[in-house]
Amino acid sequence: MTVPRAAPEQVAQALRGRRTELVVIGGSAGGVDALFQLLPEIPADHRAGVVCILHVPSDRDSRLAELFELRAALPVREARDKERIEPGVIYFAGSGYHLSVERERCFSLSCEPPVQFARPAIDVLMESAADAYGPLLAGILLTGANHDGAAGMCRIRERGGLTVVQDPLEAQASAMPEEAIRRCAPDLVLPLSGIRALLPMLRNP
């Protein structure tokens, strides 16, 4: 799939007048490497919450929060059930549970069946966050080998949030970004370098 990357003027247009209170970043195969490039670019004074969700095995504890703790300027921790979402914190979905966002803007963990063969599933998180935050949400979908996240990106777009997809041509696994592009025509298609530059601008002034 060949999709034109967003030009700088398209990025500026997509951000014009936009305020972001929460950023949700989802990925699967190759996602850890992508986040290594992205999360260190978020400045310490960032005033939006960030939630990262990757497909992790359900039979072992996730160590992602620990892995990124020393690489990010913001505090990093695993999301806990009923925890209120704070600005300026990077949260990671743990293993074995779906992570969703309640309308009161706190996290919820559940053991419902896998979605797109995954638990935690990107769709579950993105769809619930879209319902809770509406136009104040930005969703970013990265590399991945299945179709999880496409429905979530569609919900974010329906609710007025910003949708950003990694360019499939540079993704380690292109299926996930390709399906999102096919289904919901995201606001921006960007290489990782473009997403890295964009992240500090997704904030609540």
PyMOL commands that set and color helices and strands:
alter all, ss='L'
color gray80, all
select helices_A, chain A and resi 8-15+31-41+64-69+122-136+150-158+175-184+192-201
alter helices_A, ss='H'
color red, helices_A
select strands_A, chain A and resi 22-27+49-54+76-78+90-92+98-101+107-110+137-141+162-166+188-190
alter strands_A, ss='S'
color yellow, strands_A
deselect
rebuild
show_as cartoon
